[in-house]
Amino acid sequence: MKPLETLALLFFCAACHGDKSAGSTGFSGEAAYRYAAAQVAFGPRIPGTPAAKAAGDWIIAQMKARGAQVVVQSFDYKTASGAVVPMRNILARYRPELSDRILYVTHWDSRPHSTGRCCAPEAATEAEKNTPVPGANDGASGVGMFVALGDVLNKNKPNVGVDLLFTDGEDYGDFGPPQVDVLVGAKYFAAHLPSSDYHPLFGVLWDMIGDADLRIPQEGNSINQAPEVVQRVWDLAADLGYSNVFVPENGGAIDDDHIPLLAAGLRVIDVIDLAYPPHHTPHDTMDKISARSLGIVGDVAAALIARQ
C-alpha cells in the first residue's frame, strides 16, 4: 500500500470509530497518531532533503490552520565535515501578546542513519546501519502530539501564552562523545530567542513519547537543574491517574534539546521514554507507537496549560 493510501485509511478508520484515547482535557490521542502518521508518510525527514521540506511545510500549514502565529527560523548549518545544510525551526505561538508563557519543545527531523548513539541497539546488518530511520517515535510522535495540542488550543483559548517549538537537526549527527552535529536547532533557538526578555514560566521537551509500552522516568539533568518543573509535571500526571506511566524515579541523565535551553537560562525539562528497543534503527515505525500513549502524554501537556 502506498504511504498516502495508508494515511487515508488511518483517517477513515478513526472517523468510523469513536476516539477512545481522548483524555480529560479533550486531547485526542487518535488524532495525534494520525498526525504522526502524516509525518512518517513523507519519508525520513532528514535536513536538506525534499521529504524534510515537505514535512516542514506541512507543519507550518497545520499550525496556521489551528490559529497559531507561526515564526520560522531558517538558517544554514555548516557541519563538521564542511557541508552546508539548510535547517529551520518552527515556532507556533498562541496568545503571542502575553508575556507569561509556557514553552513546549519537540524535534521534527529524523535520523539519517542507524548508528551513532551509545544507548541505541546496534542495527542488525551493515545495510541497516546506513538506512535512514523512519522516526515514528523519535520525531513524529512529538510532532503528532503538538498538532493535536493545536486542536485543543484553537478551541480553548489559553490563559497564558503557549509556544510550541519544533526544532530541526536534533538527530542529524552523532551524540558521541564527543557530540558532532546534534541538537542543532535547539542551540540555534537558544542563541536567537524570540525577544531579549524571553523567559517562559517553565518549559518541557517532549521526545519519544509514543512508545506503545510507555514508561517515563524523570530525567537526570532535569532533576538537577529544574527540579520544580519536574515536580510540577509528575505531580499533575499523578493527579490525572498516570503515575504508572510518569514514574517518579531517576532515569539517568540524557543529552537532548533541553540542554542548550537550560544553558541559556530557560527552565526546560525533558519528558522522554528512552527505553525503546527500535530507537535509532529502521524499525522505529508506526506499529511501535500507540494512540493510547500519545493520549496520556497529550492529556498531561494540555492540563499543564489549562491549569495556569
Backbone bond lengths (Angstrom), bond angles and torsions (degrees), N, CA, C in turn:
res aa  C-N    CA-C-N  psi(-1)  N-CA   C-N-CA  omega(-1)  CA-C   N-CA-C  phi
1 M - - - 1.462 - - 1.524 109.16 -
2 K 1.330 118.44 138.58 1.445 122.79 -179.32 1.529 109.61 -73.66
3 P 1.372 117.55 154.20 1.461 119.96 -177.77 1.515 113.91 -55.35
4 L 1.357 118.10 -43.32 1.458 120.01 -178.24 1.522 111.58 -68.26
5 E 1.351 116.23 -33.45 1.459 119.17 176.53 1.520 110.30 -67.38
6 T 1.336 115.96 -39.97 1.466 120.15 177.31 1.517 110.43 -61.35
7 L 1.346 116.68 -44.18 1.451 120.81 -179.77 1.516 111.31 -63.35
8 A 1.329 117.09 -42.23 1.458 120.46 178.53 1.518 111.30 -61.47
9 L 1.347 116.27 -38.73 1.459 120.03 179.35 1.524 110.50 -65.85
10 L 1.331 117.23 -38.16 1.457 120.53 178.26 1.516 111.10 -62.06
11 F 1.329 117.52 -43.54 1.455 120.65 179.31 1.520 110.81 -66.33
12 F 1.342 116.89 -39.63 1.463 121.10 -179.94 1.525 110.87 -63.84
13 C 1.337 116.84 -45.54 1.461 120.36 -178.40 1.516 111.16 -64.22
14 A 1.344 116.34 -38.68 1.462 118.80 -179.90 1.516 110.73 -67.30
15 A 1.324 117.26 -31.41 1.464 120.53 178.93 1.519 111.14 -72.38
16 C 1.349 116.58 -29.99 1.460 120.42 -177.20 1.519 111.86 -78.37
17 H 1.312 117.99 -26.06 1.454 121.80 -174.96 1.518 109.63 -117.52
18 G 1.301 117.73 146.37 1.452 121.70 177.88 1.513 111.03 -63.09
19 D 1.331 115.25 152.28 1.456 120.09 179.58 1.519 108.87 -80.50
20 K 1.330 116.40 103.43 1.458 121.48 -178.20 1.526 112.17 -87.63
21 S 1.359 116.22 2.54 1.462 119.56 -176.80 1.515 112.44 -107.01
22 A 1.350 118.26 2.09 1.455 120.52 -178.58 1.524 109.93 -71.69
23 G 1.338 116.35 129.08 1.455 120.63 -177.59 1.512 111.97 -93.47
24 S 1.325 116.38 -166.05 1.457 121.98 -175.18 1.520 112.66 -66.23
25 T 1.325 117.17 -22.35 1.460 121.43 -178.84 1.519 113.13 -88.54
26 G 1.322 117.30 -5.69 1.454 121.12 -173.51 1.509 113.56 87.51
27 F 1.341 117.12 1.29 1.463 120.51 176.98 1.522 109.16 -67.38
28 S 1.327 116.95 135.37 1.462 122.15 -177.18 1.519 111.63 -105.85
29 G 1.323 116.26 112.51 1.451 120.55 175.07 1.513 112.20 -67.20
30 E 1.325 117.19 -33.43 1.467 119.53 178.82 1.526 110.58 -66.88
31 A 1.326 117.01 -38.93 1.462 119.31 175.64 1.526 110.27 -63.89
32 A 1.328 117.04 -43.34 1.462 120.48 178.70 1.523 110.78 -59.66
33 Y 1.319 116.77 -39.73 1.468 120.85 178.47 1.532 110.55 -63.71
34 R 1.314 117.06 -41.72 1.471 120.19 178.66 1.527 110.79 -63.61
35 Y 1.321 116.05 -42.41 1.466 119.09 -179.65 1.532 111.07 -67.09
36 A 1.319 117.09 -36.53 1.472 119.77 174.61 1.517 110.73 -62.96
37 A 1.343 116.27 -41.25 1.467 120.55 178.22 1.523 111.04 -62.60
38 A 1.324 117.06 -34.84 1.467 120.77 178.05 1.528 110.20 -63.27
39 Q 1.340 117.18 -39.62 1.458 120.24 176.71 1.524 111.51 -64.52
40 V 1.326 116.68 -47.84 1.464 120.82 -178.31 1.525 110.88 -62.12
41 A 1.330 116.92 -33.29 1.469 121.16 -179.00 1.526 112.49 -63.80
42 F 1.324 117.90 -22.22 1.466 120.11 176.46 1.524 111.62 -71.03
43 G 1.310 117.44 -18.39 1.452 122.37 -173.48 1.519 109.41 98.85
44 P 1.340 118.09 -179.28 1.457 120.57 178.84 1.530 111.33 -56.86
45 R 1.332 115.81 129.86 1.466 121.33 -176.17 1.533 109.68 -93.12
46 I 1.304 115.34 65.12 1.462 121.80 -177.37 1.526 108.57 -84.88
47 P 1.324 118.64 126.59 1.463 120.54 -178.37 1.522 112.62 -49.78
48 G 1.320 114.60 135.21 1.456 121.01 178.30 1.508 115.37 89.80
49 T 1.342 117.98 -1.95 1.463 121.05 -179.09 1.537 110.90 -100.89
50 P 1.340 117.71 158.93 1.468 120.13 176.03 1.530 112.81 -57.56
51 A 1.346 116.76 -35.98 1.468 119.49 179.26 1.523 110.75 -62.92
52 A 1.329 116.44 -40.66 1.459 119.89 178.80 1.526 110.77 -65.62
53 K 1.317 117.24 -41.75 1.462 119.25 178.77 1.525 111.08 -61.25
54 A 1.338 116.42 -44.78 1.462 120.28 -179.20 1.525 111.23 -65.24
55 A 1.336 116.39 -41.95 1.464 120.39 -179.14 1.526 110.81 -66.52
56 G 1.336 116.55 -40.81 1.459 119.81 178.27 1.516 112.02 -66.15
57 D 1.318 116.48 -41.77 1.473 120.23 176.53 1.528 110.29 -60.34
58 W 1.321 116.72 -37.98 1.470 122.03 178.90 1.525 110.50 -63.60
59 I 1.334 117.61 -44.96 1.462 120.86 178.56 1.527 110.47 -59.24
60 I 1.321 116.11 -46.74 1.466 120.43 -179.55 1.519 110.55 -58.62
61 A 1.334 116.69 -47.27 1.463 120.50 -179.05 1.524 111.66 -64.11
62 Q 1.333 116.93 -41.10 1.461 120.21 -179.06 1.525 111.61 -64.83
63 M 1.309 117.43 -41.87 1.463 119.83 -178.23 1.529 111.40 -72.17
64 K 1.305 117.82 -36.74 1.467 119.81 174.57 1.527 110.52 -63.12
65 A 1.324 116.70 -40.39 1.460 120.71 179.55 1.527 111.47 -65.28
66 R 1.319 116.95 -20.16 1.467 121.92 179.64 1.522 112.20 -101.35
67 G 1.312 116.34 21.65 1.454 121.57 169.97 1.506 116.45 82.62
68 A 1.324 118.53 10.49 1.461 120.41 -179.40 1.526 110.81 -85.86
69 Q 1.328 115.02 148.82 1.458 120.88 165.99 1.527 106.39 -83.18
70 V 1.322 117.63 120.22 1.464 120.89 -173.56 1.528 110.27 -105.92
71 V 1.316 114.84 126.18 1.458 122.61 175.93 1.529 107.48 -115.25
72 V 1.331 116.74 127.93 1.461 120.95 -179.33 1.526 108.87 -109.67
73 Q 1.311 115.75 124.55 1.462 121.75 173.17 1.525 108.09 -98.79
74 S 1.324 116.98 98.55 1.462 121.74 178.14 1.528 108.93 -95.74
75 F 1.319 115.71 134.47 1.461 118.94 -179.97 1.527 109.64 -154.84
76 D 1.316 116.03 155.90 1.461 122.15 174.56 1.520 108.51 -98.31
77 Y 1.321 115.12 129.37 1.462 120.62 -179.03 1.520 109.42 -109.26
78 K 1.330 115.97 127.87 1.458 121.21 177.17 1.514 108.65 -93.43
79 T 1.314 116.79 119.02 1.462 121.36 -177.04 1.525 111.15 -77.63
80 A 1.327 115.63 171.18 1.463 120.80 178.74 1.518 111.93 -61.37
81 S 1.342 116.33 -26.45 1.468 120.23 179.67 1.518 112.32 -86.78
82 G 1.336 117.66 -3.60 1.460 121.35 177.90 1.514 114.72 97.90
83 A 1.333 118.06 -4.25 1.457 120.76 177.38 1.525 109.93 -72.36
84 V 1.323 115.82 148.91 1.466 121.14 177.44 1.522 108.17 -108.90
85 V 1.322 116.37 121.49 1.462 122.31 -174.36 1.529 109.35 -119.76
86 P 1.331 118.29 125.24 1.469 119.41 176.33 1.525 110.60 -72.83
87 M 1.323 115.94 134.22 1.459 121.78 177.81 1.519 109.24 -136.39
88 R 1.322 115.23 162.63 1.467 118.78 175.06 1.520 110.51 -153.79
89 N 1.325 114.09 133.75 1.451 121.49 167.46 1.519 108.30 -89.73
90 I 1.318 115.83 146.41 1.466 121.22 179.22 1.523 107.43 -121.59
91 L 1.324 116.28 120.67 1.462 122.06 -178.79 1.530 108.66 -114.07
92 A 1.322 116.39 113.60 1.468 122.60 178.38 1.522 107.91 -101.63
93 R 1.334 116.54 119.14 1.470 121.69 -171.48 1.525 111.18 -113.09
94 Y 1.325 115.21 129.80 1.460 122.33 172.64 1.527 108.36 -111.06
95 R 1.323 115.59 136.60 1.469 122.83 -175.02 1.534 110.28 53.91
96 P 1.345 117.26 56.70 1.467 119.67 -176.65 1.523 113.46 -63.26
97 E 1.337 116.98 -16.59 1.465 120.47 -178.60 1.525 113.01 -76.55
98 L 1.336 117.70 -13.93 1.464 121.35 -175.96 1.527 111.24 -89.66
99 S 1.335 115.90 140.85 1.463 120.30 178.61 1.529 111.82 -84.12
100 D 1.339 117.51 -31.60 1.467 120.78 175.98 1.522 108.60 -76.88
101 R 1.347 116.82 116.22 1.450 120.42 -170.90 1.532 111.55 -136.25
102 I 1.309 115.18 156.06 1.465 123.39 171.00 1.516 107.21 -116.58
103 L 1.321 117.23 135.95 1.465 122.59 179.03 1.519 109.70 -109.39
104 Y 1.319 115.70 122.60 1.462 122.17 171.51 1.533 107.86 -112.66
105 V 1.322 115.47 141.27 1.468 121.39 -175.13 1.522 109.49 -130.97
106 T 1.318 116.88 139.79 1.458 122.89 167.11 1.522 107.49 -149.38
107 H 1.312 118.23 157.88 1.472 118.49 176.55 1.525 109.38 -102.88
108 W 1.334 115.42 146.83 1.460 119.23 -175.85 1.536 113.24 -111.60
109 D 1.329 117.59 -5.54 1.463 119.57 176.71 1.522 109.99 -81.66
110 S 1.320 115.70 163.81 1.469 120.95 173.17 1.523 108.89 -126.04
111 R 1.315 115.15 164.34 1.463 121.87 -167.22 1.529 112.27 -79.74
112 P 1.353 117.62 136.17 1.467 120.57 -178.23 1.526 114.48 -71.77
113 H 1.334 117.32 -23.03 1.465 120.23 -177.33 1.523 109.01 -150.73
114 S 1.317 116.14 171.07 1.464 121.05 -168.66 1.523 114.38 -102.10
115 T 1.316 117.92 18.09 1.459 120.20 176.20 1.517 108.76 -127.47
116 G 1.334 116.16 166.75 1.449 119.29 169.03 1.503 116.16 121.24
117 R 1.327 119.01 -2.25 1.461 118.67 176.95 1.519 108.97 -125.26
118 C 1.313 114.81 134.37 1.467 119.73 -170.54 1.518 112.58 -60.27
119 C 1.334 115.77 -35.57 1.463 118.92 -171.11 1.520 112.87 -94.45
120 A 1.314 118.62 4.52 1.461 120.79 177.87 1.524 109.85 -89.62
121 P 1.335 117.60 145.03 1.469 119.09 175.41 1.520 110.17 -66.45
122 E 1.308 116.03 146.68 1.455 119.51 178.66 1.521 111.14 -67.40
123 A 1.318 115.78 141.89 1.455 119.43 173.85 1.521 109.16 -63.46
124 A 1.316 116.32 150.03 1.467 120.80 -171.75 1.526 112.53 -70.49
125 T 1.324 117.64 -33.33 1.458 121.00 -175.84 1.520 109.95 -134.23
126 E 1.338 116.10 165.48 1.463 120.32 176.37 1.517 110.72 -61.54
127 A 1.334 116.61 -37.49 1.464 119.86 178.33 1.519 111.07 -61.29
128 E 1.333 116.42 -41.78 1.464 119.67 179.08 1.526 111.30 -63.98
129 K 1.328 116.58 -35.97 1.456 119.51 -178.24 1.522 112.33 -61.85
130 N 1.312 117.00 -26.40 1.465 121.30 -179.81 1.522 112.63 -102.09
131 T 1.325 116.88 11.98 1.457 121.53 -179.25 1.522 109.80 -93.69
132 P 1.329 118.84 130.12 1.464 120.12 175.49 1.524 111.40 -58.72
133 V 1.319 115.90 146.71 1.463 121.85 -178.86 1.529 109.39 -84.76
134 P 1.335 119.33 129.60 1.474 120.49 178.34 1.518 113.09 -61.30
135 G 1.345 116.90 -32.06 1.459 120.39 172.77 1.512 115.03 69.14
136 A 1.338 117.93 40.90 1.461 119.83 177.15 1.526 110.73 -65.67
137 N 1.326 116.52 -47.93 1.464 120.30 177.75 1.518 111.26 -87.82
138 D 1.327 116.20 -44.28 1.459 121.47 -175.47 1.522 110.30 -86.67
139 G 1.314 114.02 74.18 1.458 121.72 179.38 1.514 111.99 135.36
140 A 1.335 117.07 -64.47 1.466 119.54 -173.10 1.523 112.80 -69.70
141 S 1.346 118.48 -30.60 1.467 119.30 -178.60 1.526 110.92 -62.88
142 G 1.324 117.07 -42.38 1.454 120.13 178.09 1.508 112.65 -66.94
143 V 1.339 116.50 -40.22 1.462 120.30 177.06 1.528 110.43 -61.58
144 G 1.330 116.06 -46.64 1.457 119.87 178.91 1.513 111.79 -58.70
145 M 1.328 116.79 -42.70 1.457 120.49 178.85 1.522 111.34 -63.90
146 F 1.333 117.94 -41.06 1.461 120.55 -179.03 1.529 112.17 -66.35
147 V 1.329 117.26 -41.05 1.462 119.43 179.55 1.537 109.86 -65.75
148 A 1.335 116.30 -41.16 1.469 119.88 176.56 1.522 111.09 -65.87
149 L 1.319 117.96 -34.14 1.456 120.95 174.84 1.530 110.15 -65.60
150 G 1.337 116.16 -33.82 1.460 120.03 174.12 1.517 111.85 -60.15
151 D 1.337 117.66 -36.22 1.463 120.76 174.81 1.520 110.77 -57.10
152 V 1.336 116.33 -44.06 1.469 121.50 -178.64 1.525 110.62 -68.21
153 L 1.328 117.39 -46.72 1.463 121.43 -176.24 1.519 111.77 -68.43
154 N 1.312 116.99 -28.60 1.455 120.80 178.29 1.527 111.36 -71.24
155 K 1.329 116.18 -31.08 1.465 121.00 179.68 1.524 112.07 -86.08
156 N 1.338 116.11 -36.62 1.464 121.48 -175.18 1.523 109.50 -121.18
157 K 1.307 116.74 102.25 1.455 121.62 -175.89 1.532 109.94 -61.96
158 P 1.327 118.48 122.42 1.465 119.66 -177.43 1.525 111.97 -72.72
159 N 1.334 115.59 156.22 1.460 121.25 178.51 1.517 112.41 -81.50
160 V 1.324 116.30 -13.57 1.464 121.88 177.16 1.524 108.27 -125.19
161 G 1.322 115.46 161.87 1.446 118.90 173.12 1.514 111.08 -70.57
162 V 1.315 116.17 143.79 1.464 121.54 -179.84 1.529 108.50 -128.23
163 D 1.314 116.13 128.00 1.463 122.16 176.44 1.524 108.83 -115.15
164 L 1.324 115.80 120.29 1.462 122.01 176.36 1.525 107.39 -104.37
165 L 1.326 116.40 108.15 1.462 121.66 -176.00 1.518 110.49 -102.91
166 F 1.335 116.01 118.47 1.464 123.18 174.02 1.528 106.59 -98.79
167 T 1.329 117.68 109.56 1.462 119.84 -178.35 1.521 111.44 -91.85
168 D 1.308 115.35 150.98 1.463 122.88 177.68 1.531 108.80 -106.00
169 G 1.323 116.20 156.76 1.458 121.31 170.76 1.513 115.91 70.21
170 E 1.325 118.52 17.84 1.468 119.79 178.00 1.524 110.86 -63.57
171 D 1.325 115.99 -39.44 1.465 122.21 -170.47 1.523 112.98 -110.44
172 Y 1.338 117.98 19.29 1.454 119.89 -168.92 1.527 113.31 -70.16
173 G 1.321 117.36 -42.51 1.469 119.93 -173.10 1.508 113.31 -111.20
174 D 1.330 116.23 -131.20 1.458 122.20 -175.78 1.531 110.18 -121.39
175 F 1.333 115.41 138.08 1.457 121.04 -179.83 1.526 112.24 -83.33
176 G 1.338 116.50 -11.82 1.444 121.18 172.50 1.515 114.87 67.51
177 P 1.335 118.21 -144.06 1.472 124.44 13.73 1.523 113.40 -78.50
178 P 1.352 116.47 150.58 1.461 126.72 -2.61 1.526 111.42 -82.13
179 Q 1.329 115.98 159.85 1.456 120.40 175.38 1.531 110.35 -70.46
180 V 1.323 115.20 136.16 1.462 120.67 177.68 1.528 108.47 -138.06
181 D 1.322 116.67 119.36 1.478 123.01 172.64 1.527 112.68 59.87
182 V 1.322 117.94 42.11 1.463 121.49 174.91 1.533 109.57 -128.36
183 L 1.325 115.54 164.73 1.472 122.94 -178.39 1.530 110.88 55.84
184 V 1.326 115.60 32.38 1.468 121.09 -170.48 1.528 111.34 -65.43
185 G 1.341 116.89 -50.64 1.461 119.96 -177.28 1.518 112.94 -65.82
186 A 1.328 116.84 -38.59 1.465 120.10 179.13 1.525 110.81 -64.46
187 K 1.322 116.67 -40.43 1.466 120.31 177.45 1.527 110.38 -63.61
188 Y 1.330 116.07 -40.02 1.460 119.39 179.73 1.521 110.22 -65.97
189 F 1.339 116.93 -44.24 1.466 119.79 179.74 1.527 110.67 -62.71
190 A 1.327 117.57 -41.26 1.460 121.33 179.79 1.527 111.61 -60.30
191 A 1.334 116.34 -30.81 1.465 121.31 179.44 1.521 112.75 -90.86
192 H 1.339 117.03 -9.72 1.467 121.57 -178.02 1.530 108.95 -137.47
193 L 1.331 115.78 64.73 1.455 120.81 -178.99 1.530 110.77 -67.69
194 P 1.347 117.46 157.92 1.467 120.34 -176.88 1.529 113.81 -56.86
195 S 1.328 117.52 -29.15 1.461 121.33 176.59 1.520 108.19 -155.27
196 S 1.329 115.79 164.31 1.462 119.89 -177.34 1.523 112.24 -67.37
197 D 1.337 116.82 -23.59 1.462 120.42 -179.90 1.535 112.18 -105.40
198 Y 1.319 116.95 21.30 1.462 120.43 -177.89 1.515 110.20 -70.55
199 H 1.339 115.59 117.81 1.459 119.91 179.75 1.526 108.10 -152.20
200 P 1.329 117.47 89.00 1.471 120.77 -178.21 1.531 111.53 -60.21
201 L 1.333 115.50 154.50 1.460 121.31 175.61 1.525 110.17 -56.47
202 F 1.312 115.59 -43.06 1.457 122.28 174.17 1.520 107.77 -165.89
203 G 1.322 115.94 168.60 1.458 120.26 179.50 1.513 111.09 -141.60
204 V 1.327 115.48 154.97 1.464 121.86 177.38 1.520 108.94 -136.81
205 L 1.310 115.69 128.44 1.459 122.87 169.54 1.524 107.94 -91.58
206 W 1.328 116.91 124.95 1.463 122.81 179.97 1.525 107.56 -110.12
207 D 1.328 117.22 109.19 1.466 121.10 -173.44 1.531 109.18 -136.07
208 M 1.315 116.32 131.86 1.469 121.48 177.99 1.533 110.64 55.72
209 I 1.342 115.00 57.25 1.461 119.98 -172.98 1.542 112.24 -110.16
210 G 1.341 117.01 16.17 1.460 119.30 -177.81 1.516 115.59 -110.63
211 D 1.322 118.14 -1.79 1.471 122.01 -177.23 1.526 111.02 -46.85
212 A 1.333 116.61 126.94 1.467 120.19 -179.61 1.522 111.60 -60.41
213 D 1.333 116.71 -26.26 1.466 122.11 176.47 1.526 107.45 -107.82
214 L 1.325 115.81 68.57 1.462 121.51 -167.07 1.533 111.95 -80.33
215 R 1.329 114.76 130.63 1.466 122.01 174.09 1.527 107.06 -151.54
216 I 1.329 116.69 117.11 1.456 121.22 -172.09 1.528 110.28 -117.08
217 P 1.324 118.00 102.28 1.465 120.03 172.13 1.528 109.95 -79.82
218 Q 1.308 116.84 172.34 1.456 121.37 177.11 1.524 110.14 -80.09
219 E 1.313 116.35 139.00 1.466 121.37 -175.47 1.528 110.20 -86.79
220 G 1.330 116.67 139.04 1.449 122.13 -170.01 1.516 115.62 -61.51
221 N 1.323 118.76 -46.19 1.461 120.83 179.32 1.525 110.77 -63.30
222 S 1.318 116.24 -35.66 1.461 120.94 179.16 1.527 110.60 -65.50
223 I 1.326 116.33 -43.26 1.465 120.93 178.49 1.522 110.46 -60.54
224 N 1.325 116.71 -41.66 1.459 121.24 -175.49 1.524 112.79 -75.26
225 Q 1.341 117.44 -34.57 1.465 119.83 -169.95 1.524 114.45 -109.59
226 A 1.327 118.63 -18.98 1.470 120.42 177.42 1.526 109.38 -146.57
227 P 1.340 117.07 58.57 1.468 120.08 -174.24 1.516 113.94 -61.62
228 E 1.337 116.92 -31.36 1.467 119.48 -179.17 1.528 111.58 -67.24
229 V 1.339 117.20 -30.17 1.465 120.21 178.13 1.527 109.67 -74.59
230 V 1.324 116.24 -41.11 1.468 120.08 175.40 1.522 109.92 -56.91
231 Q 1.322 116.49 -47.34 1.469 120.64 -179.06 1.524 110.92 -60.97
232 R 1.325 116.88 -41.92 1.460 121.52 179.93 1.533 110.89 -59.54
233 V 1.326 116.78 -46.25 1.465 120.99 -175.86 1.525 111.10 -70.07
234 W 1.339 116.29 -46.93 1.470 118.35 -176.47 1.539 111.87 -71.35
235 D 1.334 117.87 -32.88 1.458 120.08 175.79 1.524 110.82 -64.95
236 L 1.328 116.02 -42.87 1.462 119.16 -179.89 1.527 110.69 -66.75
237 A 1.328 117.13 -41.41 1.468 120.31 178.34 1.529 110.43 -59.18
238 A 1.328 116.38 -42.40 1.461 120.14 178.06 1.520 110.54 -63.90
239 D 1.331 116.58 -39.76 1.461 121.30 179.16 1.531 111.34 -62.46
240 L 1.328 116.12 -30.87 1.462 120.94 178.52 1.529 112.67 -84.96
241 G 1.325 117.04 -4.46 1.456 121.04 178.63 1.508 114.48 92.10
242 Y 1.336 116.99 21.81 1.461 120.83 -175.81 1.528 112.92 -111.35
243 S 1.326 118.43 26.23 1.455 120.17 -177.45 1.525 112.38 -68.38
244 N 1.335 117.47 -15.72 1.463 120.09 175.19 1.520 111.65 -78.08
245 V 1.324 117.09 -14.83 1.467 122.18 177.86 1.531 110.58 -104.02
246 F 1.328 116.92 -50.01 1.458 122.03 175.39 1.528 106.93 -87.99
247 V 1.330 115.38 92.20 1.458 121.74 -170.47 1.533 109.31 -90.94
248 P 1.329 118.70 125.97 1.470 121.42 -176.76 1.523 113.35 -79.97
249 E 1.319 115.37 65.58 1.464 120.74 176.01 1.517 108.58 -140.75
250 N 1.326 116.23 155.16 1.461 121.67 -177.91 1.525 109.70 -77.81
251 G 1.337 116.68 116.94 1.453 121.57 -179.96 1.512 113.86 -92.45
252 G 1.333 117.39 4.00 1.462 120.68 -179.50 1.520 112.07 96.73
253 A 1.324 115.66 161.64 1.457 122.30 -178.02 1.524 110.84 -81.92
254 I 1.328 115.88 139.21 1.467 122.03 -177.24 1.525 108.97 -131.29
255 D 1.325 116.74 135.02 1.464 121.69 173.38 1.527 108.10 -80.81
256 D 1.318 115.78 115.62 1.461 120.23 -176.19 1.528 108.53 -151.78
257 D 1.321 116.87 -178.36 1.460 121.41 -173.57 1.528 114.19 -61.45
258 H 1.317 118.68 -18.07 1.467 119.38 179.51 1.537 111.92 -71.90
259 I 1.331 117.90 -21.35 1.463 120.67 -174.17 1.533 112.30 -62.47
260 P 1.342 120.34 -52.50 1.470 118.04 177.04 1.517 113.23 -65.81
261 L 1.330 118.36 -26.18 1.464 120.34 178.39 1.520 110.78 -73.52
262 L 1.331 117.14 -40.02 1.459 120.65 173.61 1.535 110.50 -61.18
263 A 1.327 116.15 -41.09 1.466 120.36 179.95 1.527 111.69 -63.64
264 A 1.343 116.48 -26.48 1.462 121.36 178.24 1.527 112.11 -86.03
265 G 1.338 116.96 2.58 1.459 120.27 176.94 1.511 115.02 93.52
266 L 1.338 118.02 7.50 1.461 121.24 179.08 1.524 108.94 -91.28
267 R 1.320 116.91 136.47 1.469 122.16 -176.60 1.524 109.09 -85.80
268 V 1.327 115.77 78.30 1.466 122.51 -174.40 1.524 109.14 -115.56
269 I 1.333 116.48 128.18 1.463 120.96 177.08 1.527 109.91 -109.51
270 D 1.317 114.81 167.49 1.462 121.82 -178.43 1.528 110.17 -109.67
271 V 1.330 116.13 121.02 1.466 122.17 171.40 1.521 106.34 -104.69
272 I 1.328 117.20 109.37 1.461 121.19 -171.98 1.522 110.81 -151.45
273 D 1.318 115.29 140.70 1.469 122.16 171.87 1.522 106.86 -110.37
274 L 1.343 115.49 92.87 1.465 120.44 -175.57 1.528 112.22 -82.20
275 A 1.323 117.36 -13.70 1.471 120.90 -179.89 1.523 109.03 -81.02
276 Y 1.310 114.28 73.35 1.467 122.43 -171.99 1.530 107.29 -133.29
277 P 1.324 119.14 100.90 1.471 121.68 -173.22 1.527 115.81 -52.08
278 P 1.355 121.11 -36.49 1.469 118.70 179.57 1.530 114.62 -79.81
279 H 1.326 117.88 5.84 1.464 121.92 -176.74 1.525 111.40 -53.93
280 H 1.346 115.19 128.14 1.466 122.29 178.13 1.528 112.94 59.47
281 T 1.317 117.30 32.26 1.468 122.06 174.95 1.526 108.92 -129.28
282 P 1.345 117.44 166.30 1.463 120.00 176.85 1.532 113.59 -66.81
283 H 1.326 117.53 -3.11 1.463 121.17 -176.64 1.532 112.77 -95.70
284 D 1.335 116.74 7.49 1.467 120.75 176.69 1.532 108.44 -80.67
285 T 1.321 115.31 77.01 1.461 123.14 -172.53 1.529 110.93 -118.05
286 M 1.327 116.12 170.98 1.462 121.62 -171.26 1.528 113.24 -61.76
287 D 1.309 118.12 -27.07 1.467 119.71 -179.91 1.526 112.65 -71.72
288 K 1.337 117.29 -9.89 1.471 120.49 179.90 1.529 112.52 -92.27
289 I 1.345 117.25 -7.46 1.457 120.13 178.79 1.522 108.97 -117.10
290 S 1.337 116.60 167.96 1.458 119.00 -175.47 1.522 111.78 -141.00
291 A 1.336 115.18 152.00 1.462 121.72 174.37 1.520 110.66 -63.40
292 R 1.327 116.81 -34.14 1.470 120.00 179.96 1.527 110.86 -61.91
293 S 1.330 117.20 -47.66 1.459 120.28 179.35 1.521 111.23 -62.40
294 L 1.315 117.06 -45.16 1.460 120.64 178.45 1.521 110.76 -62.02
295 G 1.337 116.74 -35.45 1.455 120.83 179.37 1.519 112.21 -66.28
296 I 1.317 116.81 -39.76 1.468 120.93 179.05 1.526 110.57 -64.50
297 V 1.325 116.46 -50.48 1.463 119.93 -177.76 1.524 110.51 -66.73
298 G 1.315 116.75 -41.12 1.454 119.99 178.68 1.519 112.54 -64.30
299 D 1.314 117.00 -35.36 1.460 121.37 177.06 1.525 110.50 -62.77
300 V 1.330 116.28 -43.58 1.464 120.39 176.83 1.524 110.77 -63.22
301 A 1.348 116.68 -45.90 1.475 120.61 -179.38 1.524 110.91 -60.71
302 A 1.323 117.54 -43.37 1.460 120.99 -179.81 1.520 111.40 -68.18
303 A 1.336 117.30 -39.25 1.465 120.61 -179.16 1.534 111.10 -67.28
304 L 1.324 117.62 -35.04 1.472 120.54 177.15 1.516 111.04 -58.65
305 I 1.319 116.24 -36.52 1.466 121.00 178.37 1.518 110.71 -76.92
306 A 1.314 117.25 -46.11 1.459 121.82 -175.26 1.521 112.89 -62.65
307 R 1.329 116.69 -28.52 1.468 120.64 -176.01 1.521 113.36 -90.34
308 Q 1.329 117.18 7.23 1.465 120.09 176.00 1.521 110.94 -81.30
